[in-house]
Amino acid sequence: MPDRTLNFGLYGAEGEKSAFLAAGVLDRLAAEGGIRSPVTTRRGLDARLRYLTNSPAGYQAMRDAGITVARGTLRRWLRHKQTPTRENLARIDQAYRAYRRRNVARHLLRRLNARGGTRVEIQPLDQSAVPDPRRRVIATDRAGFRRLRIRRWDRIVAAWAAGDAEALADAWDDELADLGSQWGQYEYATSVGFSA
């Protein structure tokens, strides 16, 4: 793999895997229209529990998050007769986010693939702490970042919805190959931006 970043940060470079930065953007897009109240408030807890207990898949998401309470306890939570522990509140929020992610994945995929794909802007990794002899020359446009149009988001969104970090990184790196021989310079970045 040409110019791929090996031993990232060894000489002081800073950044994050660009695939994980892209997952953060997908998370923000998925949160649009979702529950905004924190799980620690009555409103936020009620909304999450209603969302999760509305279908068998929601119950499965709760089990996947480690919520193993009896049905009676769940009923008491819904009727405000008992408050979940701090650990269960965190698990409820985790279950909600995972279940919502799966539910909005199809919608996001349609939006991202529409009109020939979505343009992505990638800010390169920060090399300000890297000694001069160790700095890489990273090709950017005049604005200091690279643009890329991803036309097929299927693998990226599927890996993101499943929470599979390795598959997400592989799918993202396959798309970065469209940057040419310097694609490995953008495996790590300071920011990734796109909207759908």
PyMOL commands that set and color helices and strands:
alter all, ss='L'
color gray80, all
select helices_A, chain A and resi 18-31+42-52+56-64+71-78+86-116+132-134+154-162+165-179+183-186
alter helices_A, ss='H'
color red, helices_A
select strands_A, chain A and resi 16-17+118-124+146-150+188-193
alter strands_A, ss='S'
color yellow, strands_A
deselect
rebuild
show_as cartoon
